[in-house]
Amino acid sequence: MSALPTRRDEAWRYADLQAVAKLWPLAAPEQLVLAEGEAATRHLVLDTDAGAADIRQITINLAKGAKFSFQLLVMGGHYGRVELDVTLHEGADFDLGAVILGNGDQTLEIITTVTHAEPNATSNQVIRAVLAERSTGTYLGKVAVARGAQKTDSAQSFKAMLIDRTATANAKPELEIFADDVKCAHGAAIGELDAMSLFYLESRGLTPADAKRLMLQAFVAGVFDGAAAEDVLQAAALQKLGEMVR
């Protein structure tokens, strides 16, 4: 049995360790394996009951030329955490579109490790977070490029919007590169809604709450564009945003 994590463990630095302790030890991670040339898509909505905790660990292995698109919405429960450990072989492609929506005292986390094990693989991760009241949202994302994994093309983008200044966003996009012919980019930004844009919408007759909702919808909606479950994901996100902004 592995030891309960502590704050010294980088991947658990911002976690609700009391909630984690109630779920420990964790079940074995779910295993997803795509065969050579296979293409698949999947979505996951983490929306447990208020006061509950949920941790999902998923290991994904993409064989040569495989393509996997994953959409993730984390928004429910007192504590919610999704960990993805992805390995890409030659020419494989991984795409992640994820949204964190938190309010109250929620702590919500997305942790990703994407390993480019062989050449010519591509990965793209787009994560958006909207946080209200005293909630905490965290994205820790590591891209590791193995020695010899030339022509890797990888990107990470994390942006968080704080509705209230009592909310907290944590971000650590990380690159570990052992090849010299790669294209890798990452970025993180945390901010608030633009006051002038809100004023403009209100001057056109929207209430302050409706103006905020409209801007936040635009902030997260593009993450799920074109997904097989686009309607389901966007409807769930809009319902949660409606609860967060009144």
Secondary structure, DSSP 4 states (H G I P E B T S, - for coil): -PPPP-TTSGGGTTS-HHHHHHHPSPPPPEEEEE-TT-EEEEEEEE-PPTT-EEEEEEEEEE-TT-EEEEEEEE--SSEEEEEEEEEE-TT-EEEEEEEEEE-TT-EEEEEEEEEE-STT-EEEEEEEEEE-TT-EEEEEEEEEE-TT-TT-EEEEEEEEEESSTT-EEEEEEEEEE--SS-EEEEEEEEE---HHHHHHHHHTT--HHHHHHHHHHHHHHGGGTT-TTHHHHHHHHHHHHHHH--
